[in-house]
Amino acid sequence: MTEIPAPILPGTDPVPTDAVQSHAQDVHPPYLAHHFDDLEQQHEADTLGMWAFLATEILFFGAVLTGFTVYRLNYYHEFQAASHKLLEWAGGVNTAVLLCSSLAVALAVRACQLRDRVWLVRWLLITMALGLVFLGIKAFEWTTEFREHLLPGHGFDYALFTPRDSAGHAAPHEVVLPPEGGTGGGSGGGAAVGSRSPQPDQIAAEKAPLLSPEVDFKPERAELFFCFYFILTGIHATHMIVGLGIFSVLTYRAHKGYYTTGHTNPVEIGGLYWHFVDIVWIFLFPLLYLIR
Amino acid sequence: MSDHATDNTTQAPHFHVEPARTYLWIFGWLMALLILTVLAARVPLGPFNIFVALLIAVVKALLVVIFFMHLRHATRLTWMFAAAALVWLGIMFVLTLNDYVTRGHVPQRHYVPPTAIQPHVPEH
C-alpha cells in the first residue's frame, strides 16, 4: 500500500469534525483542499460543479437533437427507411452493455465509499471493459454501414432509397403511383413497385421494403439521417473515449490507494460523467434505431 | 490495510452509502424498460410510438439520475442545476419547434395594398 502523501498545508485550519481519523497526526485529511471549510463543503462544491458541466453537455447534445427532431418531423418517411438500415440488435445490445457499465460504476462508487480497494479497482476495470465492448460493437456497426455505402458524401448509395419499378430500374418519383387494390398487405408487399406491373419485384421489395409510394420521397433526406446518425453516435463515442481516459486515471490511482481513505469525490465525479454518457445513449437508441 | 479495514465501520457523513440491493433493483428495472422499448417500437401506434419511446427513455434517465447519480441525496442546489439544464433544453426545443411545426398551418395571404385594388367596372 502506497503511503498517502502528507498534507500540503500545515494546519492552521481547524480540524474538521468529519475528518478521517486514521491519520490522527494530520490536522485535516490530505485530500481536503485548503480553500474548503470541511469535507462536506468540498463534496458539495465538487458535485455542483460537475452538474453544471453536465448541464452544458445536455445542451450540447440537445442542440443536435433539436435539429434532428425538426428534420425527423419533416422527412419522416425517409428517416424511417434510413433507420431500418441500422443494426437494431447492435444498438439494443449496446444499450444493455452501457446499462451494465452504469451498474458497475454505481457499485464502484459504493466500494469506494466502503473503502474496499480491491472491489473498487475491480468494478472500475469492469466498467472500462464494458466501455470497450460498446466501442467495439459501435466500430463494427460503422464498418458495416461504411461497406453498405451509408456514409454520407461521395460514396452514399442513393439507390438504396430509390423506389424501383418491376424491371429494377430506379423509377422517377413522378411515375411511382400507389398500387391498385389497396395497401392492406404485409409490411413490404408490393410497396416499392410501380403501378405498371402487377407482379411485385421481390428483389426491389427486399432491398427497399419500406419505401412507400410517396410522391416526394427523396433519397437525399435519408442521407441527411445518416449525417445526424454519424454525428450523434460519433460525439457520443468521443465521450466514451474521454470517459475511458478518465477511468484509466481513476483505476490507476484507486490501485495506488488514493480513493479508499475516505476520498470519494473523484470516483463519484467520474461516475457522474459515465452515467451521463449512458443517459445520452438511452435517448439515442430509440431516437435513431427505433423509428418504425 | 488493517487500519483501513477498521475504518469500514465509520463513515464520513458527507455521502450516503446505498445498499447494493437498490442498485441491482434499479438495474433490473432499466433492463426491463430496455426490452419494453424495443417491443413497444413494434406495436403500430402511429405518431404515438415516438411518445412512448421518449416516455420510456425519460423514465430510464430519471432512474439513472436519481439512484445511480445519487441525486436523491444531493443538495437542493444540485437539484436546481439539474433542473435548469432541462428547462433550457425545453426552451430550445419548444421555441424551435414552435416555428417549424406550425409552418403551413397559418394561411398565407398576399398582402395587397389598398391603392392597388382597382374598382370593378362592368362593361356595357
Chai-1 contact restraints between the chains, C-beta under 6 A:
chainA,res_idxA,chainB,res_idxB,connection_type,confidence,min_distance_angstrom,max_distance_angstrom,comment,restraint_id
A,D18,B,A12,contact,1.0,0.0,6.0,A-B,restraint_1
A,D18,B,P13,contact,1.0,0.0,6.0,A-B,restraint_2
A,S22,B,D3,contact,1.0,0.0,6.0,A-B,restraint_3
A,S22,B,D7,contact,1.0,0.0,6.0,A-B,restraint_4
A,L39,B,A12,contact,1.0,0.0,6.0,A-B,restraint_5
A,L39,B,H14,contact,1.0,0.0,6.0,A-B,restraint_6
A,E40,B,H14,contact,1.0,0.0,6.0,A-B,restraint_7
A,H43,B,H14,contact,1.0,0.0,6.0,A-B,restraint_8
A,E44,B,T75,contact,1.0,0.0,6.0,A-B,restraint_9
A,T47,B,T78,contact,1.0,0.0,6.0,A-B,restraint_10
A,L48,B,L77,contact,1.0,0.0,6.0,A-B,restraint_11
A,L48,B,T78,contact,1.0,0.0,6.0,A-B,restraint_12
A,W51,B,T78,contact,1.0,0.0,6.0,A-B,restraint_13
A,W51,B,F81,contact,1.0,0.0,6.0,A-B,restraint_14
A,W51,B,A82,contact,1.0,0.0,6.0,A-B,restraint_15
A,A52,B,F81,contact,1.0,0.0,6.0,A-B,restraint_16
A,A55,B,F81,contact,1.0,0.0,6.0,A-B,restraint_17
A,A55,B,A85,contact,1.0,0.0,6.0,A-B,restraint_18
A,I58,B,A85,contact,1.0,0.0,6.0,A-B,restraint_19
A,I58,B,L89,contact,1.0,0.0,6.0,A-B,restraint_20
A,L59,B,W88,contact,1.0,0.0,6.0,A-B,restraint_21
A,G62,B,L89,contact,1.0,0.0,6.0,A-B,restraint_22
A,G62,B,M92,contact,1.0,0.0,6.0,A-B,restraint_23
A,T66,B,M92,contact,1.0,0.0,6.0,A-B,restraint_24
A,T66,B,F93,contact,1.0,0.0,6.0,A-B,restraint_25
A,T66,B,T96,contact,1.0,0.0,6.0,A-B,restraint_26
A,V70,B,Y100,contact,1.0,0.0,6.0,A-B,restraint_27
A,G92,B,V38,contact,1.0,0.0,6.0,A-B,restraint_28
A,T95,B,L34,contact,1.0,0.0,6.0,A-B,restraint_29
A,L99,B,L30,contact,1.0,0.0,6.0,A-B,restraint_30
A,S102,B,F68,contact,1.0,0.0,6.0,A-B,restraint_31
A,L103,B,Y23,contact,1.0,0.0,6.0,A-B,restraint_32
A,L103,B,F27,contact,1.0,0.0,6.0,A-B,restraint_33
A,A106,B,Y23,contact,1.0,0.0,6.0,A-B,restraint_34
A,A106,B,F68,contact,1.0,0.0,6.0,A-B,restraint_35
A,Q113,B,F15,contact,1.0,0.0,6.0,A-B,restraint_36
A,Q113,B,V17,contact,1.0,0.0,6.0,A-B,restraint_37
A,L114,B,N8,contact,1.0,0.0,6.0,A-B,restraint_38
A,R115,B,H4,contact,1.0,0.0,6.0,A-B,restraint_39
A,R115,B,D7,contact,1.0,0.0,6.0,A-B,restraint_40
A,R115,B,N8,contact,1.0,0.0,6.0,A-B,restraint_41
A,G262,B,A12,contact,1.0,0.0,6.0,A-B,restraint_42
A,T264,B,F15,contact,1.0,0.0,6.0,A-B,restraint_43
A,L272,B,M69,contact,1.0,0.0,6.0,A-B,restraint_44
A,H275,B,V64,contact,1.0,0.0,6.0,A-B,restraint_45
A,H275,B,F68,contact,1.0,0.0,6.0,A-B,restraint_46
A,H275,B,M69,contact,1.0,0.0,6.0,A-B,restraint_47
A,I279,B,A61,contact,1.0,0.0,6.0,A-B,restraint_48
A,I279,B,V64,contact,1.0,0.0,6.0,A-B,restraint_49
A,I282,B,A57,contact,1.0,0.0,6.0,A-B,restraint_50
A,I282,B,K60,contact,1.0,0.0,6.0,A-B,restraint_51
A,I282,B,A61,contact,1.0,0.0,6.0,A-B,restraint_52
A,F283,B,A57,contact,1.0,0.0,6.0,A-B,restraint_53
A,P286,B,T37,contact,1.0,0.0,6.0,A-B,restraint_54
A,P286,B,A53,contact,1.0,0.0,6.0,A-B,restraint_55
A,P286,B,A57,contact,1.0,0.0,6.0,A-B,restraint_56
A,L290,B,A41,contact,1.0,0.0,6.0,A-B,restraint_57
A,L290,B,A53,contact,1.0,0.0,6.0,A-B,restraint_58
A,R292,B,A41,contact,1.0,0.0,6.0,A-B,restraint_59
